[in-house]
Amino acid sequence: MNEETSSSQQPESVKPLGDGVKNSNYCLPSYAAYKNYEYSEPGRHNEQPGLCGLSNLGNTCFMNSAIQCLSNTPPLTEYFLNDKYQEELNLDNPLGMRGEIAKSYADLIKQMWSGKYSYVTPRAFKTQVGRFAPQFSGYQQQDCQELLAFLLDGLHEDLNRIRKKPYIQLKDADGRPDKVVAEEAWENHIKRNDSIIVDIFHGLFKSTLVCPECAKISVTFDPFCYLTLPLPMKKERSLEVYLVRMDPLSKPMQ
């Protein structure tokens, strides 16, 4: 079973990330030297790079959906295809996974974008994920957003350019303009967290609190990697209606 999904959304409260990562002309190199990925199926014709399914390992469509979304994020995929990740592997980060998640993900992305296979089986990648997150080690259905959150965090820590994180004392807004407070919050964030994941996915979420006693307004900007969007659920209620006429001789009707 092949799984291909992609999605994108831009929340209204996202702060622009400065220069971020600029999209360049997408140019894919030759992949003749890459080894075959486990249980990959050669395409019958020349496959379009990136147009590659992922085999379902039991009930792992939740994982495949997340991978396909990230695979179709051009700046991130270009970063791995051009081996830029090798220059930024942080093997000594105690919060990371010794670069294993980043390297395994890179192998999978290169195979998916080689143009040689109609689908691949991400068994080796899933094994690495299960090593560091045992809740994903089996083959039962899991939550896609939880897997995506783990993967983004794992890639970030494996590729964090900050080798020694400084201690930062946070300041209150104290009535300063939002732009000043936001820029300060972002500078503090990237002093401890700086990676391709931060470049593409991180932003700032503004929170405003008003004290009911003194009416003091407190404004904070907190970094985020993803936003949870609550979806309204359709509610249905069963009602029994009785019609009672004004005529006393008429019987009530249901």
ROKE-112622 format. One line per field, with one value per residue (C-alpha): residue in one letter; y, x, z. Coordinates in nm, 4 decimals. Example, Ala and Ser with C-alpha at 12.3 -4.5 7.8 and 13.67 -1.06 7.14 Angstrom:
2
r = c(A  S)
y = c(-0.4500  -0.1060)
x = c(1.2300  1.3670)
z = c(0.7800  0.7140)
This chain:
254
r = c(M  N  E  E  T  S  S  S  Q  Q  P  E  S  V  K  P  L  G  D  G  V  K  N  S  N  Y  C  L  P  S  Y  A  A  Y  K  N  Y  E  Y  S  E  P  G  R  H  N  E  Q  P  G  L  C  G  L  S  N  L  G  N  T  C  F  M  N  S  A  I  Q  C  L  S  N  T  P  P  L  T  E  Y  F  L  N  D  K  Y  Q  E  E  L  N  L  D  N  P  L  G  M  R  G  E  I  A  K  S  Y  A  D  L  I  K  Q  M  W  S  G  K  Y  S  Y  V  T  P  R  A  F  K  T  Q  V  G  R  F  A  P  Q  F  S  G  Y  Q  Q  Q  D  C  Q  E  L  L  A  F  L  L  D  G  L  H  E  D  L  N  R  I  R  K  K  P  Y  I  Q  L  K  D  A  D  G  R  P  D  K  V  V  A  E  E  A  W  E  N  H  I  K  R  N  D  S  I  I  V  D  I  F  H  G  L  F  K  S  T  L  V  C  P  E  C  A  K  I  S  V  T  F  D  P  F  C  Y  L  T  L  P  L  P  M  K  K  E  R  S  L  E  V  Y  L  V  R  M  D  P  L  S  K  P  M  Q)
y = c(0.0000  0.3346  0.6530  1.0054  1.3092  1.6679  1.9728  2.3291  2.6046  2.9476  3.0507  3.4168  3.4654  3.3500  3.5943  3.6135  3.4461  3.7138  3.5951  3.2315  2.9900  3.1265  2.8935  2.8441  2.6828  2.3211  2.1182  1.7505  1.5780  1.2326  0.9431  0.6568  0.5977  0.5610  0.2138  0.0577  0.1130  -0.1909  -0.3471  -0.0651  -0.1340  -0.0022  0.2079  0.0692  0.3945  0.6900  0.8080  1.1752  1.2594  1.2910  1.1144  0.8053  0.6060  0.4582  0.1009  0.0525  -0.1591  -0.2848  0.0324  0.2851  0.5159  0.7795  0.7797  0.7745  1.0754  1.2792  1.1794  1.2745  1.6162  1.6836  1.5383  1.7980  2.0874  2.2104  2.3911  2.0945  1.8336  2.0396  2.0676  1.6878  1.6137  1.8478  1.6866  2.0151  1.8235  1.6501  1.9809  2.0496  1.7122  1.7651  1.4282  1.5513  1.7107  1.5372  1.6245  1.4734  1.1219  1.1186  1.2169  0.8834  1.0279  1.2907  1.0377  0.7839  1.0496  1.1720  0.8190  0.7850  1.1247  1.0562  0.7305  0.8928  1.1667  0.9452  0.9034  0.5294  0.3846  0.3928  0.3221  0.2383  0.0629  0.2857  -0.0062  0.1133  0.4618  0.3221  0.1083  0.4175  0.6043  0.3101  0.3066  0.6585  0.6647  0.3202  0.4223  0.4048  0.0736  -0.1457  -0.1669  -0.0406  0.2861  0.5982  0.9695  1.1390  1.4732  1.3080  1.1362  1.4619  1.6466  1.3811  1.3881  1.7668  1.7807  1.4945  1.6533  1.9880  1.8508  1.6348  1.9411  2.2155  2.4542  2.5669  2.3510  2.5235  2.6786  2.9998  3.0906  3.3637  3.5804  3.6713  4.0278  4.1517  4.3563  4.6557  4.8432  4.8228  4.7999  4.4515  4.4631  4.5208  4.2495  4.0010  4.0618  4.0188  3.6922  3.5602  3.6540  3.4748  3.1689  3.1301  3.1724  2.8260  2.6784  2.7262  2.4633  2.4086  2.3135  2.6496  2.8271  2.6719  2.5784  2.7883  3.1097  3.3210  3.3059  3.6230  3.5906  3.8825  3.8607  4.1292  4.1306  4.1533  4.3370  4.6089  4.5878  4.5485  4.4029  4.1384  4.0513  3.7553  3.5968  3.2226  3.0115  2.7326  2.4645  2.3775  2.5037  2.2853  2.3739  2.2604  2.1417  2.1914  1.8697  1.8325  1.7963  1.6179  1.5961  1.3920  1.5797  1.4571  1.7174  1.7092  1.9210  2.0309  2.2092  2.4755  2.2628  2.0747  1.7856  1.7255  1.4754  1.5685  1.4520  1.3361)
x = c(0.0000  0.1459  0.0836  0.1247  -0.0037  0.1044  -0.0392  0.0527  -0.1011  0.0129  -0.1312  -0.2180  -0.0077  0.3217  0.6090  0.8240  1.1559  1.3791  1.5710  1.4923  1.5759  1.5498  1.4121  1.6545  1.6082  1.5416  1.8154  1.8519  2.1882  2.2528  2.1920  2.3495  2.5980  2.3388  2.2738  1.9316  1.7070  1.5552  1.2756  1.2620  1.0772  1.2307  0.9936  0.8676  0.9641  1.1748  1.0023  0.9658  1.1965  0.9965  0.6929  0.7549  0.5225  0.6014  0.5111  0.2825  0.4466  0.1378  -0.0453  0.2329  0.0394  0.0628  0.4427  0.4280  0.1955  0.4364  0.7350  0.5549  0.4685  0.8312  0.9565  0.7489  0.8987  1.1496  1.4070  1.4340  1.4605  1.7166  1.9215  1.9437  1.9850  2.2839  2.4425  2.4461  2.3325  2.6718  2.8415  2.6011  2.5618  2.5768  2.6948  2.7618  2.4260  2.2858  1.9346  1.9954  2.0239  2.3909  2.2945  2.1226  1.7784  1.9211  2.1358  1.8553  1.6118  1.8667  1.9069  1.5317  1.4875  1.7682  1.6019  1.2602  1.4074  1.6372  1.3792  1.4515  1.1736  0.7972  0.7945  1.0319  0.9870  1.1064  1.1896  1.5400  1.4095  1.1292  1.3795  1.5840  1.2713  1.1710  1.5152  1.4737  1.0941  0.9720  0.6087  0.6657  0.8548  0.5530  0.3316  0.0068  -0.1611  -0.0239  -0.0909  0.0617  0.1100  0.3011  0.5333  0.5839  0.6625  0.9184  1.0788  1.1073  1.2527  1.4935  1.6160  1.6545  1.8661  2.0761  2.1449  2.1586  2.4411  2.4726  2.7344  2.7206  2.3922  2.4290  2.2120  1.9648  1.7708  1.4307  1.3017  0.9466  0.7900  0.7380  0.5347  0.7959  0.6734  0.5781  0.8375  1.1186  0.9986  0.9487  1.2949  1.4503  1.2603  1.3718  1.7357  1.7258  1.5722  1.8327  2.1174  2.0212  1.8386  1.9719  1.9143  1.7536  1.4362  1.4386  1.5021  1.1953  0.9450  0.9934  0.8090  0.6821  0.3388  0.2124  0.0200  -0.1535  -0.2764  -0.4792  -0.4941  -0.8591  -0.7525  -0.5153  -0.5725  -0.1995  -0.1252  0.1461  0.2723  0.5006  0.6361  0.6969  0.8714  0.6780  0.7484  0.3894  0.0438  -0.2476  -0.5673  -0.8875  -1.1519  -1.5183  -1.7110  -2.0593  -2.3042  -2.6340  -2.9126  -3.2297  -3.5425  -3.8954  -4.1539  -4.5153  -4.7827  -5.0542  -5.3420  -5.5525  -5.8583  -5.9080  -6.0660  -5.7576  -5.4992  -5.1296  -4.9325  -4.5710)
z = c(0.0000  -0.1011  0.0968  -0.0391  0.1464  0.1738  0.3353  0.4146  0.6215  0.7468  1.0858  1.1191  1.4295  1.2778  1.2982  0.9814  1.0428  0.8982  0.5954  0.6748  0.3962  0.0465  -0.2162  -0.4981  -0.8357  -0.7572  -0.9211  -0.8403  -0.8787  -1.0132  -0.7730  -0.9647  -0.6834  -0.4092  -0.2749  -0.3076  -0.0105  0.1552  -0.0531  -0.3065  -0.6285  -0.9512  -1.1571  -1.4852  -1.6509  -1.5478  -1.2309  -1.1495  -0.8558  -0.5360  -0.6800  -0.4730  -0.2517  0.0879  0.1669  0.4658  0.7366  0.9130  1.0184  0.9648  0.7341  1.0110  0.9680  0.5883  0.5848  0.7982  0.5827  0.2614  0.4068  0.4984  0.1701  -0.0144  0.1816  -0.0825  0.1380  0.3748  0.0998  -0.0915  0.2287  0.2576  -0.1134  -0.1320  0.1779  0.3686  0.6751  0.6980  0.7779  1.0651  1.2361  1.6117  1.7413  2.0958  2.1694  2.4814  2.3643  2.0211  1.8855  1.7861  1.4336  1.3676  1.2926  1.0569  0.8689  0.8391  0.7188  0.4636  0.3236  0.2850  0.1182  -0.1285  -0.2271  -0.2683  -0.4880  -0.6938  -0.9699  -0.9789  -0.7634  -0.7673  -0.3943  -0.1113  0.2214  0.5085  0.7373  0.8310  0.9095  1.1239  1.3143  1.4022  1.5111  1.7317  1.8972  2.0311  2.0658  2.1789  2.1381  1.7608  1.7626  1.6896  1.3844  1.5319  1.4392  1.6101  1.6015  1.2961  1.4709  1.7561  1.5081  1.3184  1.6431  1.7403  1.3954  1.3784  1.7287  1.6552  1.3318  1.5074  1.7919  1.5560  1.3404  1.6040  1.5115  1.8744  2.0440  2.3835  2.4910  2.6944  2.9919  2.9008  3.1459  3.0046  3.0372  3.0785  2.8019  3.0373  2.7801  2.5053  2.1426  2.0255  1.7481  1.9974  2.2347  1.9488  1.8033  2.1468  2.2023  1.8636  1.9241  2.2588  2.0943  1.8210  2.0709  2.1970  1.8983  1.5463  1.2791  0.9401  1.1305  1.3097  0.9784  0.8172  1.0850  1.3985  1.4727  1.7604  1.9179  2.0844  2.4110  2.5799  2.9402  3.1165  3.4961  3.6093  3.9271  3.8096  3.4306  3.3710  3.0275  2.9934  2.6450  2.5746  2.2581  2.2820  2.0139  1.8483  1.5907  1.5097  1.5997  1.6993  1.5179  1.6909  1.4482  1.5392  1.5810  1.4423  1.7284  1.6888  1.9449  1.9385  2.0451  2.0958  1.9976  2.1119  1.9491  2.1930  2.0230  2.1876  2.1273  2.4581  2.2728  2.0551  2.1736  2.1846  1.8814  1.8823)
